[in-house]
Amino acid sequence: MNGNAGPIQLLINNKFGENTARPSDIPSSPPCLLIEKQKIIPVCGFLKENELTGFDMLECISCVDNFPEKKSMEIIYHLASIPNETQITLRVILERPDYPVLPEIDSVAGVWKTAGWLEREVYDLSGVTFKGHPDPRRILLPHDWEGHPLRKDYHTGDYYHHVKIDY
């Protein structure tokens, strides 16, 4: 299955319904599939447990802020199957509400334990809430930090605890 997401897309759509997985409009290597937001947990569980896919490793979770042009954000899951020597990328497009309302998606920490840390990083820096996350605290910034620095509408404060922030 290396290099072509077609067989994996077919497996997902046969299991969860047509259009659950669609080819990404962005060329990528490894191949990428767009996944329906509400099906991210069952799709990830299926891809991990199915012997044909066996994606036993969540390598990374990334977030892209498309604001202001598209009013959307994307969560990108980088998966690897060590036994099958293959990789795939899953993309989920989220509506991007105006700050301070944060976009939400279900946590995949119940599928891969490493998602616990990776989702905290995405929350901390990009401001996406992962529903059902077992420990949704900040991980990189202090607990009282305001905002999420990788959002395109983020504005750095002038001071943090009476210390001037000088860039």
LUMBA-498109 format. One record per residue (C-alpha): x, y, z. Coordinates in steps of 0.25 Angstrom, whole numbers, plus 5000, padded with zeros to 4 digits. Example, Ala and Ser with C-alpha at 12.3 -4.5 7.8 and 13.67 -1.06 7.14 Angstrom:
# LUMBA-498109
504949825031505549965029
This chain:
# LUMBA-498109
500050005000501250095000501150214991499650204988498550234998497450174989497450034995497350095009496250195005495450074999495650005012495150125020493950155011493550005011493550005026492950145030492250195017492550265004493250395006493750365020495150375013495450455001496750484993497450604998497450724989498950744993499950654987500750584998501750485002501350395009499950395002498850475009497350455012496350555016495450495027494150535032494350605046493250525053493850395049495350415053495250325065494650205058495550215046496850225054496450105062496150025050497450065043498150025055497549895058497249845043498349745039498449805025498749945030499349925044499650065047500250045060500950175062500450315062501750395058501250535059499950625060500050755053499150875052499050975040498251105042497651155029497151285034496751385029496551325015495751195018495251215032495751075035496850995042497350865039497850745048498850655041499150515047500450455042500250305043501250185041501150035041502449975045502049835042501549875028502649975025501650085021501250225025499950305022499450445026498050475030497550615029496250675036495750805033495150885044494251015044495051125050494251205059494651345064495551355076495351325088494451215083495351095079495150985069494850845074495150705070495050575077496350525084497050405078497750375091496950255094497550195081498950235082499550275096500550365090499350455085499250505099500450585098500350625083498950675085499350755097500450825088499450855077498450915088499550995094500151055082498951055072497751065081496950935077496150865087496250715087494850665093495050545103496550565105496950505118497850625122497650755114498650845121499650925114500950855112501950955106501451095111501151135126499751105131499351245131499851285117498851355109498551315095499151215085500451265078500251185065498951245062498951345051498151445060499051435072499651565078500851555087500551635100501551745105501751675118501751545125501751545140502251695140503451645131503551725118503351635105504351695095504451645081
